[in-house]
Amino acid sequence: MVTRAYSLAALLMALAVGCAYSFRGSLPDSIQSVRVRQFRSTVTEYGLEQEITALVTDAIVRDGRLSIDNESPDATIEGTVNYFGRTAVSYTGSEEVEEYRLEIRVTVSMDSAGDNEYIISDETLSEWILYDPAAETYEAARDRVVEKISAQIARRCLSGW
């Protein structure tokens, strides 16, 4: 009877260990550190690439799964802001803009240094928001959409393949 109880306990422990959840996502175990290269931009909106680089780096540091290593990283993240636009979507009765759509698109790559394989290869990510110019400044709306795309880039890179 005691042997049976021990066998049952051992079986339950084996099942629990086998079903353990990993917080690393699907990143290969060989990737422990990453370099975030300065993002580039093909748009005229000044400073987007610096802000996105800083926000993606901060998000990876806060997440804690990967460390930042600019000397000999296991992987490198890079990207290019390809589109940034503001479009009027609704007007008041006196034909003043009531709401704008602010949209950003960034192409992102993440390659593994050890085997020269791309984890993410030229994947385009996009975010957009609506904002009321009477209730929110353009700068505040711009900050919101940049924060959203940066968070999406970090999530995508941390999820791996």
matplotlib code that plots the C-alpha trace (Angstrom):
import matplotlib.pyplot as plt

x = [0.0, 2.8, 4.7, 1.5, 1.2, 4.9, 4.4, 1.3, 3.2, 6.1, 3.8, 2.0, 5.4, 6.6, 3.4, 3.7, 7.3, 6.4, 3.6, 5.6, 5.1, 8.0, 8.2, 10.8, 8.2, 9.6, 13.0, 15.8, 17.7, 20.9, 19.6, 20.2, 21.3, 20.3, 21.5, 18.9, 20.5, 19.4, 16.2, 16.2, 13.5, 12.4, 9.8, 10.1, 8.7, 11.8, 13.0, 10.8, 13.7, 15.4, 12.3, 11.4, 15.0, 14.9, 11.4, 12.1, 15.3, 13.5, 10.7, 13.2, 15.0, 11.8, 10.7, 13.9, 14.1, 17.0, 19.8, 21.1, 24.6, 26.1, 29.5, 28.7, 25.0, 23.3, 20.8, 20.3, 17.1, 16.9, 14.1, 13.0, 10.1, 8.5, 5.3, 4.0, 0.8, -2.1, -5.4, -8.6, -11.4, -14.3, -15.4, -17.7, -20.7, -18.5, -15.9, -13.3, -11.4, -13.1, -10.9, -7.6, -6.1, -2.4, -0.7, 2.9, 4.5, 7.9, 9.7, 11.6, 14.2, 15.9, 18.8, 20.6, 24.4, 25.3, 23.8, 23.1, 19.4, 16.7, 14.2, 12.2, 12.9, 11.6, 8.2, 6.1, 4.3, 1.7, -0.3, -2.8, -4.9, -7.7, -7.4, -9.5, -7.4, -9.7, -8.9, -5.4, -2.4, -0.7, 2.5, 0.6, -1.1, 2.2, 3.7, 0.8, 1.2, 5.0, 4.6, 2.1, 4.4, 7.4, 5.5, 4.4, 7.9, 9.3, 6.5, 7.1, 10.9, 10.4, 8.0, 10.6, 9.8]
y = [0.0, 2.4, 1.5, 2.2, 5.6, 6.4, 5.3, 7.5, 10.5, 9.9, 9.7, 12.9, 14.7, 13.5, 14.7, 18.1, 18.5, 17.4, 19.9, 22.9, 26.1, 27.9, 31.7, 31.9, 31.5, 29.7, 31.4, 28.9, 28.1, 29.3, 32.9, 34.5, 38.0, 40.4, 43.6, 46.2, 48.1, 51.7, 51.5, 53.3, 55.4, 56.2, 58.7, 62.4, 62.3, 63.2, 61.0, 57.9, 55.6, 56.7, 56.5, 53.0, 51.8, 53.1, 51.7, 48.3, 48.0, 49.1, 46.5, 43.7, 44.8, 45.0, 41.5, 40.0, 36.9, 38.3, 40.5, 43.4, 42.8, 45.1, 43.4, 39.7, 39.1, 35.8, 37.6, 41.1, 43.0, 45.7, 47.5, 50.3, 52.7, 52.5, 54.5, 57.1, 58.9, 61.0, 60.9, 62.7, 60.2, 62.4, 66.0, 68.3, 70.0, 73.0, 70.8, 70.8, 67.6, 65.8, 62.7, 61.6, 58.1, 58.0, 54.9, 53.5, 50.5, 49.0, 46.2, 44.1, 41.4, 39.3, 37.1, 34.5, 35.1, 31.5, 29.9, 33.0, 32.1, 34.6, 34.2, 37.0, 38.1, 41.4, 41.1, 44.2, 45.2, 48.0, 49.9, 52.7, 54.9, 57.3, 60.6, 63.7, 66.9, 68.8, 66.3, 65.2, 66.9, 65.5, 64.9, 62.9, 60.8, 60.3, 59.1, 56.6, 55.0, 54.8, 53.1, 50.6, 49.7, 49.4, 47.1, 45.0, 44.7, 43.6, 41.0, 39.7, 39.4, 37.7, 35.2, 33.9, 31.8]
z = [0.0, 0.9, -2.3, -4.3, -2.7, -3.5, -7.1, -7.4, -5.9, -8.3, -11.2, -10.3, -9.8, -13.2, -14.8, -13.1, -14.3, -17.8, -18.0, -16.6, -18.5, -19.9, -19.8, -22.6, -25.3, -28.3, -28.4, -28.8, -25.5, -27.1, -27.1, -23.8, -24.9, -27.6, -29.2, -30.4, -33.3, -33.9, -35.9, -39.2, -40.8, -44.4, -43.2, -42.6, -39.0, -36.9, -34.0, -34.5, -34.9, -31.7, -29.7, -30.9, -30.3, -26.7, -26.0, -27.5, -25.4, -22.3, -22.9, -23.3, -20.1, -18.1, -19.4, -18.1, -20.3, -22.4, -21.4, -23.5, -24.9, -27.5, -27.7, -28.3, -28.4, -29.2, -31.5, -33.0, -33.5, -36.2, -38.0, -40.2, -39.9, -43.3, -42.9, -40.5, -41.5, -40.1, -41.9, -41.0, -40.5, -39.3, -39.4, -37.5, -39.1, -39.8, -41.6, -38.9, -38.2, -35.4, -35.4, -36.9, -37.5, -36.8, -38.2, -38.1, -39.9, -39.0, -40.7, -38.1, -38.3, -35.6, -36.4, -34.4, -34.2, -33.5, -36.7, -38.9, -39.0, -39.0, -36.2, -37.7, -41.3, -42.6, -40.9, -41.1, -37.9, -37.8, -35.2, -35.4, -33.1, -33.4, -31.6, -31.2, -31.7, -29.3, -26.5, -27.2, -28.8, -31.8, -29.7, -27.1, -29.8, -31.6, -28.3, -27.8, -31.3, -30.9, -27.5, -29.0, -32.0, -29.7, -27.3, -30.3, -31.6, -28.2, -27.8, -31.3, -30.8, -27.4, -28.7, -31.2, -34.3]

ax = plt.figure().add_subplot(projection="3d")
ax.plot(x, y, z, "-o")
ax.set_aspect("equal")
plt.show()
